[in-house]
Amino acid sequence: MNDKKKEEEFYNKLRIQLQDSTNWPSQYLYKFIVKSDRDKIDTIETIFNHSGAVIKTTESKNGTYTSVSINVVMKDPDAVISKYIEVSEKVEGVISL
């Protein structure tokens, strides 16, 4: 199975889980891990700009990686997934948790 198909299956499963477990609109917590590169962190922050998001960054002990936590109200599961996709397309090497 190719990576695109796996990604589609993952997001479809996530969509169902979010629909079944949450009343929308709702607070959602995104967590991303990136290499400690200011451009990558800024790109993630820009994606959530003007959305009322509370963004917290934490550098790893050695300073190699940075965790970016974003708490934001999202309107529905599709909006949540679209942000995941946008981050993965714009930030190389990002890990979504």
GUTOR-912740 format. One line per 5 residues: number of its first residue (from 0); for each residue x, y, z of N, C-alpha, C. Coordinates in nm, 4 decimals, padded with zeros to 6 digits. Example, Ala and Ser with C-alpha at 12.3 -4.5 7.8 and 13.67 -1.06 7.14 Angstrom:
0 = 01.3190:-00.5690:00.7800:01.2300:-00.4500:00.7800:01.3200:-00.3300:00.7800 ~ 01.2850:-00.2250:00.7080:01.3670:-00.1060:00.7140:01.2900:00.0030:00.7870
This chain:
0 = 00.0850:-00.1178:00.0000:00.0000:00.0000:00.0000:00.0898:00.1245:00.0000 ~ 00.0560:00.2207:-00.0836:00.1406:00.3399:-00.0930:00.1130:00.4364:00.0224 ~ 00.2038:00.5323:00.0386:00.1954:00.6267:00.1498:00.0696:00.7126:00.1427 ~ 00.0299:00.7531:00.0232:-00.0894:00.8370:00.0061:-00.2141:00.7627:00.0554 ~ -00.2233:00.6347:00.0218:-00.3379:00.5531:00.0631:-00.3398:00.5357:00.2154
5 = -00.2224:00.5132:00.2745:-00.2131:00.4997:00.4201:-00.2561:00.6290:00.4885 ~ -00.2136:00.7415:00.4316:-00.2488:00.8720:00.4874:-00.4000:00.8937:00.4810 ~ -00.4614:00.8593:00.3695:-00.6068:00.8729:00.3550:-00.6798:00.7872:00.4573 ~ -00.6337:00.6635:00.4748:-00.6967:00.5741:00.5722:-00.6822:00.6279:00.7138 ~ -00.5632:00.6822:00.7453:-00.5404:00.7394:00.8779:-00.6373:00.8539:00.9035
10 = -00.6497:00.9463:00.8086:-00.7370:01.0619:00.8273:-00.8843:01.0224:00.8305 ~ -00.9233:00.9218:00.7531:-01.0621:00.8743:00.7588:-01.0939:00.8158:00.8963 ~ -00.9991:00.7384:00.9508:-01.0172:00.6804:01.0836:-01.0232:00.7906:01.1896 ~ -00.9354:00.8895:01.1785:-00.9355:01.0021:01.2718:-01.0676:01.0778:01.2643 ~ -01.1170:01.1017:01.1437:-01.2437:01.1735:01.1253:-01.3568:01.1018:01.2000
15 = -01.3642:00.9716:01.1860:-01.4692:00.8926:01.2519:-01.4546:00.9008:01.4036 ~ -01.3305:00.8877:01.4533:-01.3071:00.8959:01.5977:-01.3481:01.0322:01.6522 ~ -01.3120:01.1384:01.5810:-01.3469:01.2729:01.6263:-01.4975:01.2958:01.6229 ~ -01.5653:01.2447:01.5206:-01.7104:01.2600:01.5111:-01.7799:01.1870:01.6259 ~ -01.7275:01.0684:01.6604:-01.7918:00.9859:01.7622:-01.7620:01.0305:01.9047
20 = -01.6523:01.1025:01.9255:-01.6088:01.1311:02.0625:-01.6254:01.2764:02.1066 ~ -01.6629:01.3650:02.0148:-01.6612:01.5075:02.0473:-01.7839:01.5781:01.9924 ~ -01.8338:01.6756:02.0696:-01.9396:01.7642:02.0211:-01.8723:01.8859:01.9603 ~ -01.9070:01.9169:01.8364:-01.8415:02.0263:01.7632:-01.9293:02.1480:01.7574 ~ -01.8704:02.2679:01.7585:-01.7280:02.3013:01.7651:-01.6708:02.2675:01.9022
25 = -01.5379:02.2458:01.9063:-01.4738:02.2034:02.0295:-01.3269:02.2452:02.0327 ~ -01.2719:02.2518:02.1552:-01.1281:02.2732:02.1713:-01.0558:02.1500:02.1176 ~ -00.9443:02.1735:02.0514:-00.8625:02.0621:02.0026:-00.7166:02.0958:02.0303 ~ -00.6420:01.9965:02.0758:-00.5004:02.0154:02.1046:-00.4165:01.9448:01.9989 ~ -00.3431:02.0235:01.9233:-00.2469:01.9715:01.8257:-00.1109:01.9655:01.8940
30 = -00.0330:01.8617:01.8617:00.1056:01.8552:01.9075:00.1914:01.8165:01.7880 ~ 00.2941:01.8958:01.7659:00.3883:01.8702:01.6576:00.5294:01.8706:01.7142 ~ 00.6152:01.7887:01.6566:00.7572:01.7874:01.6904:00.8332:01.8211:01.5623 ~ 00.9251:01.9192:01.5733:01.0084:01.9565:01.4587:01.1517:01.9769:01.5064 ~ 01.2450:01.9698:01.4135:01.3819:02.0099:01.4445:01.3755:02.1548:01.4902
35 = 01.4614:02.1912:01.5830:01.4604:02.3286:01.6367:01.5113:02.4260:01.5314 ~ 01.4218:02.4585:01.4404:01.4498:02.5484:01.3288:01.3427:02.6576:01.3345 ~ 01.3839:02.7809:01.3565:01.2890:02.8916:01.3749:01.1928:02.9036:01.2571 ~ 01.2399:02.8799:01.1345:01.1520:02.8891:01.0174:01.0391:02.7860:01.0245 ~ 01.0710:02.6636:01.0656:00.9690:02.5591:01.0754:00.8667:02.5921:01.1836
40 = 00.9154:02.6388:01.2970:00.8257:02.6750:01.4067:00.7370:02.7926:01.3649 ~ 00.7966:02.8923:01.3010:00.7198:03.0083:01.2538:00.6135:02.9677:01.1528 ~ 00.6458:02.8730:01.0658:00.5483:02.8262:00.9662:00.4285:02.7635:01.0349 ~ 00.4526:02.6791:01.1339:00.3416:02.6169:01.2075:00.2579:02.7248:01.2760 ~ 00.3254:02.8193:01.3416:00.2517:02.9255:01.4102:00.1690:03.0090:01.3120
45 = 00.2224:03.0345:01.1956:00.1513:03.1125:01.0936:00.0263:03.0398:01.0453 ~ 00.0335:02.9089:01.0333:-00.0822:02.8297:00.9896:-00.2009:02.8487:01.0846 ~ -00.1709:02.8673:01.2133:-00.2775:02.8829:01.3121:-00.3013:03.0293:01.3507 ~ -00.2355:03.1208:01.2799:-00.2500:03.2635:01.3058:-00.3943:03.3065:01.2835 ~ -00.4420:03.4005:01.3610:-00.5768:03.4573:01.3488:-00.6879:03.3559:01.3753
50 = -00.6571:03.2495:01.4497:-00.7605:03.1514:01.4800:-00.7911:03.1468:01.6295 ~ -00.7299:03.2367:01.7061:-00.7506:03.2372:01.8502:-00.6744:03.1262:01.9210 ~ -00.5771:03.0692:01.8551:-00.5012:02.9566:01.9103:-00.4058:03.0022:02.0202 ~ -00.3910:02.9164:02.1197:-00.2897:02.9342:02.2228:-00.1754:02.8394:02.1861 ~ -00.0589:02.8968:02.1590:00.0542:02.8189:02.1091:00.1654:02.8190:02.2132
55 = 00.2163:02.6990:02.2433:00.3255:02.6839:02.3398:00.4360:02.6015:02.2745 ~ 00.5584:02.6495:02.2850:00.6718:02.5733:02.2320:00.7629:02.5331:02.3471 ~ 00.8178:02.4117:02.3365:00.9101:02.3600:02.4365:01.0255:02.2924:02.3650 ~ 01.1462:02.3382:02.3937:01.2650:02.2788:02.3330:01.3044:02.1531:02.4088 ~ 01.3584:02.0548:02.3362:01.4068:01.9334:02.4003:01.5279:01.9649:02.4876
60 = 01.5634:01.8713:02.5706:01.6744:01.8899:02.6648:01.8025:01.9334:02.5936 ~ 01.8320:01.8718:02.4801:01.9538:01.9040:02.4050:01.9337:02.0172:02.3041 ~ 01.8103:02.0652:02.2910:01.7820:02.1736:02.1987:01.7721:02.1320:02.0532 ~ 01.7702:02.0022:02.0278:01.7651:01.9522:01.8914:01.6250:01.9611:01.8318 ~ 01.5244:01.9349:01.9149:01.3854:01.9336:01.8689:01.3027:02.0316:01.9507
65 = 01.1919:02.0731:01.8910:01.0971:02.1607:01.9599:00.9578:02.1011:01.9467 ~ 00.8869:02.0966:02.0592:00.7474:02.0556:02.0621:00.6621:02.1809:02.0486 ~ 00.5663:02.1768:01.9583:00.4742:02.2891:01.9396:00.3338:02.2382:01.9728 ~ 00.2757:02.2922:02.0802:00.1404:02.2552:02.1224:00.0476:02.3707:02.0887 ~ -00.0639:02.3377:02.0269:-00.1584:02.4399:01.9838:-00.2972:02.4005:02.0322
70 = -00.3559:02.4852:02.1155:-00.4906:02.4624:02.1641:-00.5811:02.5638:02.0959 ~ -00.6799:02.5137:02.0230:-00.7626:02.6019:01.9414:-00.9032:02.5427:01.9267 ~ -01.0026:02.6289:01.9133:-01.1396:02.5836:01.8875:-01.1510:02.5539:01.7377 ~ -01.1948:02.4329:01.7074:-01.2148:02.3917:01.5678:-01.3633:02.3626:01.5468 ~ -01.4110:02.3884:01.4236:-01.5554:02.3770:01.3986:-01.6020:02.2330:01.3774
75 = -01.5149:02.1471:01.3232:-01.5545:02.0091:01.2979:-01.4312:01.9237:01.2662 ~ -01.4485:01.7911:01.2580:-01.3347:01.7035:01.2301:-01.2619:01.7362:01.0989 ~ -01.3345:01.7791:00.9973:-01.2692:01.8122:00.8700:-01.1755:01.9313:00.8850 ~ -01.2125:02.0282:00.9686:-01.1259:02.1433:00.9933:-00.9990:02.0996:01.0664 ~ -01.0129:02.0069:01.1604:-00.8966:01.9532:01.2324:-00.8010:01.8867:01.1337
80 = -00.8543:01.8018:01.0503:-00.7727:01.7269:00.9546:-00.7080:01.8191:00.8521 ~ -00.7795:01.9214:00.8077:-00.7215:02.0119:00.7078:-00.5983:02.0826:00.7627 ~ -00.5974:02.1142:00.8928:-00.4790:02.1770:00.9531:-00.3630:02.0778:00.9591 ~ -00.3910:01.9523:00.9945:-00.2852:01.8508:00.9941:-00.2224:01.8396:00.8549 ~ -00.3058:01.8360:00.7538:-00.2574:01.8228:00.6162:-00.1764:01.9457:00.5768
85 = -00.2254:02.0640:00.6104:-00.1536:02.1869:00.5763:-00.0151:02.1899:00.6417 ~ -00.0071:02.1526:00.7684:00.1225:02.1505:00.8375:00.2153:02.0487:00.7724 ~ 00.1651:01.9296:00.7436:00.2517:01.8257:00.6849:00.3008:01.8641:00.5457 ~ 00.2211:01.9420:00.4713:00.2624:01.9854:00.3376:00.3631:02.1003:00.3418 ~ 00.3566:02.1847:00.4441:00.4394:02.3044:00.4484:00.5647:02.2916:00.5354
90 = 00.5677:02.1918:00.6253:00.6804:02.1788:00.7176:00.7445:02.0420:00.6998 ~ 00.8605:02.0430:00.6381:00.9322:01.9187:00.6105:00.9789:01.8544:00.7406 ~ 00.9567:01.7228:00.7521:01.0059:01.6471:00.8664:00.9251:01.6607:00.9936 ~ 00.8075:01.7236:00.9867:00.7245:01.7411:01.1068:00.6665:01.6066:01.1505 ~ 00.6582:01.5882:01.2802:00.5929:01.4704:01.3373:00.4662:01.5192:01.4057
95 = 00.3531:01.4632:01.3679:00.2248:01.4985:01.4286:00.1891:01.3945:01.5322 ~ 00.1539:01.4402:01.6502:00.1158:01.3469:01.7570:-00.0325:01.3567:01.7839
